[in-house]
């Protein structure tokens, strides 16, 4: 699956979880909800959470045609690239 697909779904699911939890309609933690309802592992959840923290602002990255595992594997290199060059950072920030 491409990054933008799972990333978008994950972000939408997290927003829905937080909104419903705030209304008192869901109990428990995000991880337990994902394990029970969405059926994904804790390690995959941690990878998605890390990627969301690092790349949520970089809109174009959401549309990269690489897997979540490849993006996770290269995250340090990508962050280094984004932090080292303002033009590159601005390119990836804007759609």
PyMOL Python script that loads the backbone (N, CA, C, O; Angstrom):
from pymol import cmd

cmd.read_pdbstr("""\
ATOM      1  N   UNK A   1       0.843  -1.178   0.000  1.00  0.00           N
ATOM      2  CA  UNK A   1       0.000   0.000   0.000  1.00  0.00           C
ATOM      3  C   UNK A   1       0.889   1.243   0.000  1.00  0.00           C
ATOM      4  O   UNK A   1       1.944   1.262   0.635  1.00  0.00           O
ATOM      5  N   UNK A   2       0.464   2.252  -0.701  1.00  0.00           N
ATOM      6  CA  UNK A   2       1.239   3.479  -0.748  1.00  0.00           C
ATOM      7  C   UNK A   2       1.052   4.281   0.524  1.00  0.00           C
ATOM      8  O   UNK A   2       0.051   4.151   1.228  1.00  0.00           O
ATOM      9  N   UNK A   3       2.043   5.112   0.798  1.00  0.00           N
ATOM     10  CA  UNK A   3       2.053   5.900   2.025  1.00  0.00           C
ATOM     11  C   UNK A   3       0.829   6.777   2.167  1.00  0.00           C
ATOM     12  O   UNK A   3       0.224   6.830   3.238  1.00  0.00           O
ATOM     13  N   UNK A   4       0.455   7.468   1.100  1.00  0.00           N
ATOM     14  CA  UNK A   4      -0.665   8.397   1.261  1.00  0.00           C
ATOM     15  C   UNK A   4      -1.953   7.671   1.623  1.00  0.00           C
ATOM     16  O   UNK A   4      -2.801   8.234   2.316  1.00  0.00           O
ATOM     17  N   UNK A   5      -2.114   6.458   1.178  1.00  0.00           N
ATOM     18  CA  UNK A   5      -3.315   5.722   1.497  1.00  0.00           C
ATOM     19  C   UNK A   5      -3.395   5.362   2.972  1.00  0.00           C
ATOM     20  O   UNK A   5      -4.349   5.736   3.654  1.00  0.00           O
ATOM     21  N   UNK A   6      -2.405   4.644   3.461  1.00  0.00           N
ATOM     22  CA  UNK A   6      -2.434   4.225   4.868  1.00  0.00           C
ATOM     23  C   UNK A   6      -2.269   5.410   5.794  1.00  0.00           C
ATOM     24  O   UNK A   6      -2.885   5.454   6.859  1.00  0.00           O
ATOM     25  N   UNK A   7      -1.453   6.365   5.408  1.00  0.00           N
ATOM     26  CA  UNK A   7      -1.235   7.539   6.242  1.00  0.00           C
ATOM     27  C   UNK A   7      -2.532   8.328   6.396  1.00  0.00           C
ATOM     28  O   UNK A   7      -2.888   8.735   7.502  1.00  0.00           O
ATOM     29  N   UNK A   8      -3.231   8.541   5.295  1.00  0.00           N
ATOM     30  CA  UNK A   8      -4.495   9.285   5.341  1.00  0.00           C
ATOM     31  C   UNK A   8      -5.539   8.545   6.175  1.00  0.00           C
ATOM     32  O   UNK A   8      -6.252   9.155   6.972  1.00  0.00           O
ATOM     33  N   UNK A   9      -5.622   7.250   5.989  1.00  0.00           N
ATOM     34  CA  UNK A   9      -6.575   6.449   6.748  1.00  0.00           C
ATOM     35  C   UNK A   9      -6.231   6.490   8.230  1.00  0.00           C
ATOM     36  O   UNK A   9      -7.112   6.644   9.076  1.00  0.00           O
ATOM     37  N   UNK A  10      -4.943   6.350   8.540  1.00  0.00           N
ATOM     38  CA  UNK A  10      -4.507   6.360   9.931  1.00  0.00           C
ATOM     39  C   UNK A  10      -4.824   7.693  10.592  1.00  0.00           C
ATOM     40  O   UNK A  10      -5.324   7.729  11.716  1.00  0.00           O
ATOM     41  N   UNK A  11      -4.531   8.801   9.888  1.00  0.00           N
ATOM     42  CA  UNK A  11      -4.811  10.125  10.456  1.00  0.00           C
ATOM     43  C   UNK A  11      -6.305  10.324  10.675  1.00  0.00           C
ATOM     44  O   UNK A  11      -6.717  10.862  11.703  1.00  0.00           O
ATOM     45  N   UNK A  12      -7.109   9.896   9.722  1.00  0.00           N
ATOM     46  CA  UNK A  12      -8.562  10.018   9.869  1.00  0.00           C
ATOM     47  C   UNK A  12      -9.058   9.166  11.036  1.00  0.00           C
ATOM     48  O   UNK A  12      -9.924   9.598  11.796  1.00  0.00           O
ATOM     49  N   UNK A  13      -8.515   7.964  11.179  1.00  0.00           N
ATOM     50  CA  UNK A  13      -8.913   7.094  12.280  1.00  0.00           C
ATOM     51  C   UNK A  13      -8.520   7.707  13.618  1.00  0.00           C
ATOM     52  O   UNK A  13      -9.293   7.657  14.575  1.00  0.00           O
ATOM     53  N   UNK A  14      -7.330   8.281  13.691  1.00  0.00           N
ATOM     54  CA  UNK A  14      -6.879   8.896  14.935  1.00  0.00           C
ATOM     55  C   UNK A  14      -7.767  10.085  15.303  1.00  0.00           C
ATOM     56  O   UNK A  14      -8.163  10.232  16.459  1.00  0.00           O
ATOM     57  N   UNK A  15      -8.079  10.928  14.322  1.00  0.00           N
ATOM     58  CA  UNK A  15      -8.958  12.067  14.572  1.00  0.00           C
ATOM     59  C   UNK A  15     -10.323  11.600  15.076  1.00  0.00           C
ATOM     60  O   UNK A  15     -10.873  12.168  16.020  1.00  0.00           O
ATOM     61  N   UNK A  16     -10.864  10.556  14.436  1.00  0.00           N
ATOM     62  CA  UNK A  16     -12.161  10.028  14.855  1.00  0.00           C
ATOM     63  C   UNK A  16     -12.082   9.453  16.266  1.00  0.00           C
ATOM     64  O   UNK A  16     -12.994   9.651  17.069  1.00  0.00           O
ATOM     65  N   UNK A  17     -11.000   8.745  16.570  1.00  0.00           N
ATOM     66  CA  UNK A  17     -10.820   8.180  17.910  1.00  0.00           C
ATOM     67  C   UNK A  17     -10.788   9.289  18.950  1.00  0.00           C
ATOM     68  O   UNK A  17     -11.503   9.223  19.951  1.00  0.00           O
ATOM     69  N   UNK A  18      -9.967  10.305  18.722  1.00  0.00           N
ATOM     70  CA  UNK A  18      -9.840  11.405  19.682  1.00  0.00           C
ATOM     71  C   UNK A  18     -11.163  12.144  19.860  1.00  0.00           C
ATOM     72  O   UNK A  18     -11.535  12.489  20.982  1.00  0.00           O
ATOM     73  N   UNK A  19     -11.868  12.386  18.773  1.00  0.00           N
ATOM     74  CA  UNK A  19     -13.153  13.095  18.836  1.00  0.00           C
ATOM     75  C   UNK A  19     -14.164  12.286  19.642  1.00  0.00           C
ATOM     76  O   UNK A  19     -14.839  12.820  20.522  1.00  0.00           O
ATOM     77  N   UNK A  20     -14.261  10.990  19.334  1.00  0.00           N
ATOM     78  CA  UNK A  20     -15.215  10.139  20.049  1.00  0.00           C
ATOM     79  C   UNK A  20     -14.809   9.904  21.491  1.00  0.00           C
ATOM     80  O   UNK A  20     -15.670   9.795  22.364  1.00  0.00           O
ATOM     81  N   UNK A  21     -13.521   9.824  21.753  1.00  0.00           N
ATOM     82  CA  UNK A  21     -13.068   9.668  23.135  1.00  0.00           C
ATOM     83  C   UNK A  21     -13.400  10.928  23.930  1.00  0.00           C
ATOM     84  O   UNK A  21     -13.818  10.846  25.085  1.00  0.00           O
ATOM     85  N   UNK A  22     -13.214  12.085  23.315  1.00  0.00           N
ATOM     86  CA  UNK A  22     -13.559  13.344  23.969  1.00  0.00           C
ATOM     87  C   UNK A  22     -15.038  13.444  24.303  1.00  0.00           C
ATOM     88  O   UNK A  22     -15.415  14.102  25.273  1.00  0.00           O
ATOM     89  N   UNK A  23     -15.860  12.808  23.519  1.00  0.00           N
ATOM     90  CA  UNK A  23     -17.307  12.794  23.765  1.00  0.00           C
ATOM     91  C   UNK A  23     -17.710  11.683  24.724  1.00  0.00           C
ATOM     92  O   UNK A  23     -18.883  11.568  25.081  1.00  0.00           O
ATOM     93  N   UNK A  24     -16.748  10.864  25.144  1.00  0.00           N
ATOM     94  CA  UNK A  24     -17.029   9.776  26.071  1.00  0.00           C
ATOM     95  C   UNK A  24     -17.597   8.532  25.423  1.00  0.00           C
ATOM     96  O   UNK A  24     -18.096   7.651  26.123  1.00  0.00           O
ATOM     97  N   UNK A  25     -17.535   8.435  24.112  1.00  0.00           N
ATOM     98  CA  UNK A  25     -18.106   7.286  23.408  1.00  0.00           C
ATOM     99  C   UNK A  25     -17.125   6.128  23.261  1.00  0.00           C
ATOM    100  O   UNK A  25     -17.529   5.008  22.948  1.00  0.00           O
ATOM    101  N   UNK A  26     -15.843   6.389  23.484  1.00  0.00           N
ATOM    102  CA  UNK A  26     -14.806   5.358  23.381  1.00  0.00           C
ATOM    103  C   UNK A  26     -13.965   5.414  24.645  1.00  0.00           C
ATOM    104  O   UNK A  26     -13.624   6.493  25.130  1.00  0.00           O
ATOM    105  N   UNK A  27     -13.640   4.259  25.167  1.00  0.00           N
ATOM    106  CA  UNK A  27     -12.732   4.185  26.304  1.00  0.00           C
ATOM    107  C   UNK A  27     -11.444   3.509  25.886  1.00  0.00           C
ATOM    108  O   UNK A  27     -11.341   2.992  24.774  1.00  0.00           O
ATOM    109  N   UNK A  28     -10.483   3.512  26.753  1.00  0.00           N
ATOM    110  CA  UNK A  28      -9.234   2.832  26.468  1.00  0.00           C
ATOM    111  C   UNK A  28      -8.243   3.710  25.731  1.00  0.00           C
ATOM    112  O   UNK A  28      -8.422   4.920  25.591  1.00  0.00           O
ATOM    113  N   UNK A  29      -7.198   3.057  25.268  1.00  0.00           N
ATOM    114  CA  UNK A  29      -6.120   3.786  24.603  1.00  0.00           C
ATOM    115  C   UNK A  29      -6.217   3.643  23.092  1.00  0.00           C
ATOM    116  O   UNK A  29      -6.921   2.777  22.573  1.00  0.00           O
ATOM    117  N   UNK A  30      -5.506   4.496  22.416  1.00  0.00           N
ATOM    118  CA  UNK A  30      -5.411   4.452  20.951  1.00  0.00           C
ATOM    119  C   UNK A  30      -4.863   3.101  20.501  1.00  0.00           C
ATOM    120  O   UNK A  30      -5.393   2.494  19.571  1.00  0.00           O
ATOM    121  N   UNK A  31      -3.808   2.632  21.154  1.00  0.00           N
ATOM    122  CA  UNK A  31      -3.186   1.364  20.768  1.00  0.00           C
ATOM    123  C   UNK A  31      -4.153   0.199  20.961  1.00  0.00           C
ATOM    124  O   UNK A  31      -4.276  -0.659  20.087  1.00  0.00           O
ATOM    125  N   UNK A  32      -4.837   0.167  22.101  1.00  0.00           N
ATOM    126  CA  UNK A  32      -5.771  -0.941  22.331  1.00  0.00           C
ATOM    127  C   UNK A  32      -6.933  -0.885  21.338  1.00  0.00           C
ATOM    128  O   UNK A  32      -7.408  -1.924  20.881  1.00  0.00           O
ATOM    129  N   UNK A  33      -7.386   0.310  21.007  1.00  0.00           N
ATOM    130  CA  UNK A  33      -8.462   0.453  20.025  1.00  0.00           C
ATOM    131  C   UNK A  33      -8.004  -0.032  18.654  1.00  0.00           C
ATOM    132  O   UNK A  33      -8.740  -0.736  17.962  1.00  0.00           O
ATOM    133  N   UNK A  34      -6.786   0.347  18.263  1.00  0.00           N
ATOM    134  CA  UNK A  34      -6.259  -0.107  16.973  1.00  0.00           C
ATOM    135  C   UNK A  34      -6.119  -1.623  16.935  1.00  0.00           C
ATOM    136  O   UNK A  34      -6.466  -2.260  15.941  1.00  0.00           O
ATOM    137  N   UNK A  35      -5.613  -2.194  18.010  1.00  0.00           N
ATOM    138  CA  UNK A  35      -5.462  -3.651  18.049  1.00  0.00           C
ATOM    139  C   UNK A  35      -6.812  -4.353  17.941  1.00  0.00           C
ATOM    140  O   UNK A  35      -6.948  -5.343  17.222  1.00  0.00           O
ATOM    141  N   UNK A  36      -7.792  -3.844  18.649  1.00  0.00           N
ATOM    142  CA  UNK A  36      -9.102  -4.494  18.697  1.00  0.00           C
ATOM    143  C   UNK A  36      -9.954  -4.219  17.459  1.00  0.00           C
ATOM    144  O   UNK A  36     -10.509  -5.147  16.870  1.00  0.00           O
ATOM    145  N   UNK A  37     -10.060  -2.962  17.066  1.00  0.00           N
ATOM    146  CA  UNK A  37     -10.963  -2.573  15.978  1.00  0.00           C
ATOM    147  C   UNK A  37     -10.310  -2.683  14.603  1.00  0.00           C
ATOM    148  O   UNK A  37     -10.909  -3.224  13.673  1.00  0.00           O
ATOM    149  N   UNK A  38      -9.095  -2.178  14.471  1.00  0.00           N
ATOM    150  CA  UNK A  38      -8.440  -2.113  13.162  1.00  0.00           C
ATOM    151  C   UNK A  38      -7.558  -3.336  12.918  1.00  0.00           C
ATOM    152  O   UNK A  38      -7.236  -3.660  11.775  1.00  0.00           O
ATOM    153  N   UNK A  39      -7.171  -4.007  13.994  1.00  0.00           N
ATOM    154  CA  UNK A  39      -6.373  -5.222  13.915  1.00  0.00           C
ATOM    155  C   UNK A  39      -4.977  -4.989  13.321  1.00  0.00           C
ATOM    156  O   UNK A  39      -4.548  -5.712  12.422  1.00  0.00           O
ATOM    157  N   UNK A  40      -4.269  -3.959  13.842  1.00  0.00           N
ATOM    158  CA  UNK A  40      -2.871  -3.778  13.477  1.00  0.00           C
ATOM    159  C   UNK A  40      -2.025  -3.868  14.739  1.00  0.00           C
ATOM    160  O   UNK A  40      -2.497  -3.599  15.844  1.00  0.00           O
ATOM    161  N   UNK A  41      -0.787  -4.245  14.555  1.00  0.00           N
ATOM    162  CA  UNK A  41       0.092  -4.525  15.693  1.00  0.00           C
ATOM    163  C   UNK A  41       0.588  -3.254  16.367  1.00  0.00           C
ATOM    164  O   UNK A  41       0.536  -2.161  15.804  1.00  0.00           O
ATOM    165  N   UNK A  42       1.071  -3.435  17.592  1.00  0.00           N
ATOM    166  CA  UNK A  42       1.658  -2.315  18.336  1.00  0.00           C
ATOM    167  C   UNK A  42       2.849  -1.729  17.601  1.00  0.00           C
ATOM    168  O   UNK A  42       2.999  -0.508  17.547  1.00  0.00           O
ATOM    169  N   UNK A  43       3.702  -2.579  17.030  1.00  0.00           N
ATOM    170  CA  UNK A  43       4.901  -2.073  16.350  1.00  0.00           C
ATOM    171  C   UNK A  43       4.529  -1.248  15.118  1.00  0.00           C
ATOM    172  O   UNK A  43       5.148  -0.219  14.847  1.00  0.00           O
ATOM    173  N   UNK A  44       3.520  -1.699  14.377  1.00  0.00           N
ATOM    174  CA  UNK A  44       3.079  -0.934  13.204  1.00  0.00           C
ATOM    175  C   UNK A  44       2.448   0.388  13.641  1.00  0.00           C
ATOM    176  O   UNK A  44       2.621   1.414  12.983  1.00  0.00           O
ATOM    177  N   UNK A  45       1.727   0.356  14.736  1.00  0.00           N
ATOM    178  CA  UNK A  45       1.147   1.575  15.296  1.00  0.00           C
ATOM    179  C   UNK A  45       2.232   2.569  15.667  1.00  0.00           C
ATOM    180  O   UNK A  45       2.105   3.763  15.393  1.00  0.00           O
ATOM    181  N   UNK A  46       3.304   2.081  16.293  1.00  0.00           N
ATOM    182  CA  UNK A  46       4.423   2.961  16.656  1.00  0.00           C
ATOM    183  C   UNK A  46       5.083   3.557  15.418  1.00  0.00           C
ATOM    184  O   UNK A  46       5.448   4.732  15.419  1.00  0.00           O
ATOM    185  N   UNK A  47       5.239   2.758  14.361  1.00  0.00           N
ATOM    186  CA  UNK A  47       5.819   3.279  13.122  1.00  0.00           C
ATOM    187  C   UNK A  47       4.942   4.392  12.543  1.00  0.00           C
ATOM    188  O   UNK A  47       5.447   5.445  12.155  1.00  0.00           O
ATOM    189  N   UNK A  48       3.653   4.162  12.487  1.00  0.00           N
ATOM    190  CA  UNK A  48       2.740   5.173  11.954  1.00  0.00           C
ATOM    191  C   UNK A  48       2.746   6.440  12.798  1.00  0.00           C
ATOM    192  O   UNK A  48       2.721   7.548  12.264  1.00  0.00           O
ATOM    193  N   UNK A  49       2.778   6.275  14.102  1.00  0.00           N
ATOM    194  CA  UNK A  49       2.804   7.426  14.999  1.00  0.00           C
ATOM    195  C   UNK A  49       4.090   8.227  14.807  1.00  0.00           C
ATOM    196  O   UNK A  49       4.053   9.457  14.776  1.00  0.00           O
ATOM    197  N   UNK A  50       5.218   7.545  14.680  1.00  0.00           N
ATOM    198  CA  UNK A  50       6.497   8.214  14.438  1.00  0.00           C
ATOM    199  C   UNK A  50       6.458   8.974  13.119  1.00  0.00           C
ATOM    200  O   UNK A  50       6.874  10.131  13.056  1.00  0.00           O
ATOM    201  N   UNK A  51       5.965   8.337  12.077  1.00  0.00           N
ATOM    202  CA  UNK A  51       5.891   8.992  10.772  1.00  0.00           C
ATOM    203  C   UNK A  51       4.948  10.188  10.808  1.00  0.00           C
ATOM    204  O   UNK A  51       5.225  11.219  10.196  1.00  0.00           O
ATOM    205  N   UNK A  52       3.846  10.053  11.518  1.00  0.00           N
ATOM    206  CA  UNK A  52       2.911  11.171  11.624  1.00  0.00           C
ATOM    207  C   UNK A  52       3.560  12.360  12.306  1.00  0.00           C
ATOM    208  O   UNK A  52       3.423  13.493  11.845  1.00  0.00           O
ATOM    209  N   UNK A  53       4.269  12.110  13.405  1.00  0.00           N
ATOM    210  CA  UNK A  53       4.946  13.204  14.106  1.00  0.00           C
ATOM    211  C   UNK A  53       5.968  13.890  13.223  1.00  0.00           C
ATOM    212  O   UNK A  53       6.078  15.116  13.225  1.00  0.00           O
ATOM    213  N   UNK A  54       6.719  13.096  12.466  1.00  0.00           N
ATOM    214  CA  UNK A  54       7.803  13.645  11.648  1.00  0.00           C
ATOM    215  C   UNK A  54       7.306  14.345  10.386  1.00  0.00           C
ATOM    216  O   UNK A  54       7.872  15.356   9.971  1.00  0.00           O
ATOM    217  N   UNK A  55       6.246  13.807   9.775  1.00  0.00           N
ATOM    218  CA  UNK A  55       5.905  14.232   8.417  1.00  0.00           C
ATOM    219  C   UNK A  55       4.506  14.804   8.218  1.00  0.00           C
ATOM    220  O   UNK A  55       4.121  15.072   7.080  1.00  0.00           O
ATOM    221  N   UNK A  56       3.744  14.996   9.266  1.00  0.00           N
ATOM    222  CA  UNK A  56       2.369  15.472   9.099  1.00  0.00           C
ATOM    223  C   UNK A  56       2.301  16.809   8.368  1.00  0.00           C
ATOM    224  O   UNK A  56       1.361  17.037   7.606  1.00  0.00           O
ATOM    225  N   UNK A  57       3.255  17.684   8.574  1.00  0.00           N
ATOM    226  CA  UNK A  57       3.234  19.010   7.937  1.00  0.00           C
ATOM    227  C   UNK A  57       3.676  18.975   6.481  1.00  0.00           C
ATOM    228  O   UNK A  57       3.382  19.898   5.721  1.00  0.00           O
ATOM    229  N   UNK A  58       4.376  17.924   6.089  1.00  0.00           N
ATOM    230  CA  UNK A  58       4.922  17.839   4.736  1.00  0.00           C
ATOM    231  C   UNK A  58       3.909  17.186   3.810  1.00  0.00           C
ATOM    232  O   UNK A  58       3.939  15.974   3.598  1.00  0.00           O
ATOM    233  N   UNK A  59       3.011  17.998   3.259  1.00  0.00           N
ATOM    234  CA  UNK A  59       1.858  17.492   2.519  1.00  0.00           C
ATOM    235  C   UNK A  59       2.234  16.605   1.333  1.00  0.00           C
ATOM    236  O   UNK A  59       1.562  15.607   1.073  1.00  0.00           O
ATOM    237  N   UNK A  60       3.292  16.956   0.617  1.00  0.00           N
ATOM    238  CA  UNK A  60       3.655  16.164  -0.564  1.00  0.00           C
ATOM    239  C   UNK A  60       4.164  14.777  -0.193  1.00  0.00           C
ATOM    240  O   UNK A  60       4.039  13.845  -0.988  1.00  0.00           O
ATOM    241  N   UNK A  61       4.720  14.625   0.969  1.00  0.00           N
ATOM    242  CA  UNK A  61       5.210  13.312   1.391  1.00  0.00           C
ATOM    243  C   UNK A  61       4.048  12.332   1.518  1.00  0.00           C
ATOM    244  O   UNK A  61       4.236  11.127   1.352  1.00  0.00           O
ATOM    245  N   UNK A  62       2.869  12.829   1.807  1.00  0.00           N
ATOM    246  CA  UNK A  62       1.699  11.962   1.945  1.00  0.00           C
ATOM    247  C   UNK A  62       1.382  11.237   0.641  1.00  0.00           C
ATOM    248  O   UNK A  62       0.689  10.219   0.653  1.00  0.00           O
ATOM    249  N   UNK A  63       1.885  11.752  -0.486  1.00  0.00           N
ATOM    250  CA  UNK A  63       1.570  11.186  -1.793  1.00  0.00           C
ATOM    251  C   UNK A  63       2.714  10.402  -2.417  1.00  0.00           C
ATOM    252  O   UNK A  63       2.635  10.012  -3.581  1.00  0.00           O
ATOM    253  N   UNK A  64       3.775  10.170  -1.656  1.00  0.00           N
ATOM    254  CA  UNK A  64       4.891   9.378  -2.179  1.00  0.00           C
ATOM    255  C   UNK A  64       4.436   7.954  -2.446  1.00  0.00           C
ATOM    256  O   UNK A  64       3.650   7.386  -1.688  1.00  0.00           O
ATOM    257  N   UNK A  65       4.931   7.396  -3.513  1.00  0.00           N
ATOM    258  CA  UNK A  65       4.569   6.031  -3.878  1.00  0.00           C
ATOM    259  C   UNK A  65       5.522   5.007  -3.289  1.00  0.00           C
ATOM    260  O   UNK A  65       6.019   4.136  -4.003  1.00  0.00           O
ATOM    261  N   UNK A  66       5.785   5.105  -1.974  1.00  0.00           N
ATOM    262  CA  UNK A  66       6.626   4.122  -1.306  1.00  0.00           C
ATOM    263  C   UNK A  66       5.862   3.555  -0.111  1.00  0.00           C
ATOM    264  O   UNK A  66       4.917   4.162   0.391  1.00  0.00           O
ATOM    265  N   UNK A  67       6.288   2.406   0.317  1.00  0.00           N
ATOM    266  CA  UNK A  67       5.590   1.757   1.433  1.00  0.00           C
ATOM    267  C   UNK A  67       5.891   2.467   2.753  1.00  0.00           C
ATOM    268  O   UNK A  67       6.852   3.227   2.866  1.00  0.00           O
ATOM    269  N   UNK A  68       5.062   2.204   3.721  1.00  0.00           N
ATOM    270  CA  UNK A  68       5.267   2.746   5.066  1.00  0.00           C
ATOM    271  C   UNK A  68       6.594   2.248   5.614  1.00  0.00           C
ATOM    272  O   UNK A  68       7.336   3.012   6.231  1.00  0.00           O
ATOM    273  N   UNK A  69       6.899   0.980   5.397  1.00  0.00           N
ATOM    274  CA  UNK A  69       8.148   0.429   5.925  1.00  0.00           C
ATOM    275  C   UNK A  69       9.367   1.094   5.288  1.00  0.00           C
ATOM    276  O   UNK A  69      10.358   1.338   5.976  1.00  0.00           O
ATOM    277  N   UNK A  70       9.315   1.388   4.005  1.00  0.00           N
ATOM    278  CA  UNK A  70      10.430   2.073   3.341  1.00  0.00           C
ATOM    279  C   UNK A  70      10.565   3.500   3.852  1.00  0.00           C
ATOM    280  O   UNK A  70      11.678   3.965   4.097  1.00  0.00           O
ATOM    281  N   UNK A  71       9.457   4.194   4.016  1.00  0.00           N
ATOM    282  CA  UNK A  71       9.497   5.553   4.553  1.00  0.00           C
ATOM    283  C   UNK A  71      10.046   5.540   5.978  1.00  0.00           C
ATOM    284  O   UNK A  71      10.851   6.395   6.347  1.00  0.00           O
ATOM    285  N   UNK A  72       9.613   4.577   6.766  1.00  0.00           N
ATOM    286  CA  UNK A  72      10.106   4.461   8.139  1.00  0.00           C
ATOM    287  C   UNK A  72      11.612   4.180   8.147  1.00  0.00           C
ATOM    288  O   UNK A  72      12.352   4.772   8.933  1.00  0.00           O
ATOM    289  N   UNK A  73      12.058   3.284   7.279  1.00  0.00           N
ATOM    290  CA  UNK A  73      13.466   2.928   7.193  1.00  0.00           C
ATOM    291  C   UNK A  73      14.325   4.143   6.809  1.00  0.00           C
ATOM    292  O   UNK A  73      15.452   4.277   7.286  1.00  0.00           O
ATOM    293  N   UNK A  74      13.801   5.018   5.957  1.00  0.00           N
ATOM    294  CA  UNK A  74      14.556   6.170   5.452  1.00  0.00           C
ATOM    295  C   UNK A  74      14.236   7.485   6.174  1.00  0.00           C
ATOM    296  O   UNK A  74      14.698   8.545   5.753  1.00  0.00           O
ATOM    297  N   UNK A  75      13.464   7.428   7.239  1.00  0.00           N
ATOM    298  CA  UNK A  75      12.998   8.638   7.910  1.00  0.00           C
ATOM    299  C   UNK A  75      14.132   9.550   8.371  1.00  0.00           C
ATOM    300  O   UNK A  75      14.019  10.769   8.246  1.00  0.00           O
ATOM    301  N   UNK A  76      15.207   8.999   8.894  1.00  0.00           N
ATOM    302  CA  UNK A  76      16.312   9.816   9.393  1.00  0.00           C
ATOM    303  C   UNK A  76      16.974  10.564   8.232  1.00  0.00           C
ATOM    304  O   UNK A  76      17.296  11.746   8.349  1.00  0.00           O
ATOM    305  N   UNK A  77      17.173   9.871   7.125  1.00  0.00           N
ATOM    306  CA  UNK A  77      17.758  10.510   5.946  1.00  0.00           C
ATOM    307  C   UNK A  77      16.845  11.618   5.411  1.00  0.00           C
ATOM    308  O   UNK A  77      17.308  12.697   5.044  1.00  0.00           O
ATOM    309  N   UNK A  78      15.560  11.335   5.375  1.00  0.00           N
ATOM    310  CA  UNK A  78      14.602  12.312   4.844  1.00  0.00           C
ATOM    311  C   UNK A  78      14.550  13.545   5.729  1.00  0.00           C
ATOM    312  O   UNK A  78      14.571  14.668   5.226  1.00  0.00           O
ATOM    313  N   UNK A  79      14.484  13.354   7.036  1.00  0.00           N
ATOM    314  CA  UNK A  79      14.467  14.490   7.970  1.00  0.00           C
ATOM    315  C   UNK A  79      15.745  15.304   7.819  1.00  0.00           C
ATOM    316  O   UNK A  79      15.698  16.534   7.812  1.00  0.00           O
ATOM    317  N   UNK A  80      16.871  14.638   7.699  1.00  0.00           N
ATOM    318  CA  UNK A  80      18.140  15.334   7.512  1.00  0.00           C
ATOM    319  C   UNK A  80      18.112  16.188   6.245  1.00  0.00           C
ATOM    320  O   UNK A  80      18.573  17.329   6.252  1.00  0.00           O
ATOM    321  N   UNK A  81      17.573  15.634   5.163  1.00  0.00           N
ATOM    322  CA  UNK A  81      17.458  16.373   3.911  1.00  0.00           C
ATOM    323  C   UNK A  81      16.556  17.596   4.089  1.00  0.00           C
ATOM    324  O   UNK A  81      16.887  18.690   3.634  1.00  0.00           O
ATOM    325  N   UNK A  82      15.432  17.404   4.743  1.00  0.00           N
ATOM    326  CA  UNK A  82      14.479  18.498   4.924  1.00  0.00           C
ATOM    327  C   UNK A  82      15.049  19.604   5.810  1.00  0.00           C
ATOM    328  O   UNK A  82      14.787  20.785   5.583  1.00  0.00           O
ATOM    329  N   UNK A  83      15.822  19.220   6.808  1.00  0.00           N
ATOM    330  CA  UNK A  83      16.402  20.207   7.721  1.00  0.00           C
ATOM    331  C   UNK A  83      17.619  20.916   7.132  1.00  0.00           C
ATOM    332  O   UNK A  83      17.985  22.001   7.583  1.00  0.00           O
ATOM    333  N   UNK A  84      18.240  20.312   6.135  1.00  0.00           N
ATOM    334  CA  UNK A  84      19.475  20.882   5.599  1.00  0.00           C
ATOM    335  C   UNK A  84      19.266  21.863   4.459  1.00  0.00           C
ATOM    336  O   UNK A  84      20.190  22.593   4.101  1.00  0.00           O
ATOM    337  N   UNK A  85      18.063  21.896   3.876  1.00  0.00           N
ATOM    338  CA  UNK A  85      17.857  22.742   2.711  1.00  0.00           C
ATOM    339  C   UNK A  85      16.450  23.346   2.759  1.00  0.00           C
ATOM    340  O   UNK A  85      15.451  22.629   2.697  1.00  0.00           O
ATOM    341  N   UNK A  86      16.391  24.651   2.867  1.00  0.00           N
ATOM    342  CA  UNK A  86      15.101  25.339   2.987  1.00  0.00           C
ATOM    343  C   UNK A  86      14.239  25.191   1.739  1.00  0.00           C
ATOM    344  O   UNK A  86      13.019  25.061   1.841  1.00  0.00           O
ATOM    345  N   UNK A  87      14.860  25.208   0.565  1.00  0.00           N
ATOM    346  CA  UNK A  87      14.094  25.033  -0.671  1.00  0.00           C
ATOM    347  C   UNK A  87      13.431  23.660  -0.731  1.00  0.00           C
ATOM    348  O   UNK A  87      12.266  23.537  -1.108  1.00  0.00           O
ATOM    349  N   UNK A  88      14.185  22.634  -0.355  1.00  0.00           N
ATOM    350  CA  UNK A  88      13.619  21.283  -0.342  1.00  0.00           C
ATOM    351  C   UNK A  88      12.499  21.198   0.683  1.00  0.00           C
ATOM    352  O   UNK A  88      11.442  20.630   0.407  1.00  0.00           O
ATOM    353  N   UNK A  89      12.723  21.752   1.847  1.00  0.00           N
ATOM    354  CA  UNK A  89      11.702  21.739   2.908  1.00  0.00           C
ATOM    355  C   UNK A  89      10.426  22.422   2.415  1.00  0.00           C
ATOM    356  O   UNK A  89       9.330  21.885   2.574  1.00  0.00           O
ATOM    357  N   UNK A  90      10.570  23.600   1.820  1.00  0.00           N
ATOM    358  CA  UNK A  90       9.401  24.323   1.328  1.00  0.00           C
ATOM    359  C   UNK A  90       8.673  23.568   0.223  1.00  0.00           C
ATOM    360  O   UNK A  90       7.444  23.594   0.152  1.00  0.00           O
ATOM    361  N   UNK A  91       9.430  22.899  -0.634  1.00  0.00           N
ATOM    362  CA  UNK A  91       8.814  22.104  -1.691  1.00  0.00           C
ATOM    363  C   UNK A  91       7.910  21.016  -1.089  1.00  0.00           C
ATOM    364  O   UNK A  91       6.771  20.847  -1.523  1.00  0.00           O
ATOM    365  N   UNK A  92       8.414  20.288  -0.099  1.00  0.00           N
ATOM    366  CA  UNK A  92       7.660  19.183   0.481  1.00  0.00           C
ATOM    367  C   UNK A  92       6.551  19.655   1.403  1.00  0.00           C
ATOM    368  O   UNK A  92       5.599  18.914   1.649  1.00  0.00           O
ATOM    369  N   UNK A  93       6.654  20.877   1.920  1.00  0.00           N
ATOM    370  CA  UNK A  93       5.611  21.407   2.796  1.00  0.00           C
ATOM    371  C   UNK A  93       4.340  21.782   2.040  1.00  0.00           C
ATOM    372  O   UNK A  93       3.241  21.680   2.584  1.00  0.00           O
ATOM    373  N   UNK A  94       4.483  22.205   0.813  1.00  0.00           N
ATOM    374  CA  UNK A  94       3.357  22.776   0.060  1.00  0.00           C
ATOM    375  C   UNK A  94       2.878  21.838  -1.038  1.00  0.00           C
ATOM    376  O   UNK A  94       3.671  21.152  -1.683  1.00  0.00           O
ATOM    377  N   UNK A  95       1.583  21.821  -1.234  1.00  0.00           N
ATOM    378  CA  UNK A  95       1.000  21.062  -2.337  1.00  0.00           C
ATOM    379  C   UNK A  95       1.010  21.865  -3.601  1.00  0.00           C
ATOM    380  O   UNK A  95       0.556  21.386  -4.640  1.00  0.00           O
TER     381      UNK A  95
END
""", "prot")
cmd.dss("prot")
cmd.show_as("cartoon", "prot")
cmd.util.cbc("prot")
cmd.orient("prot")
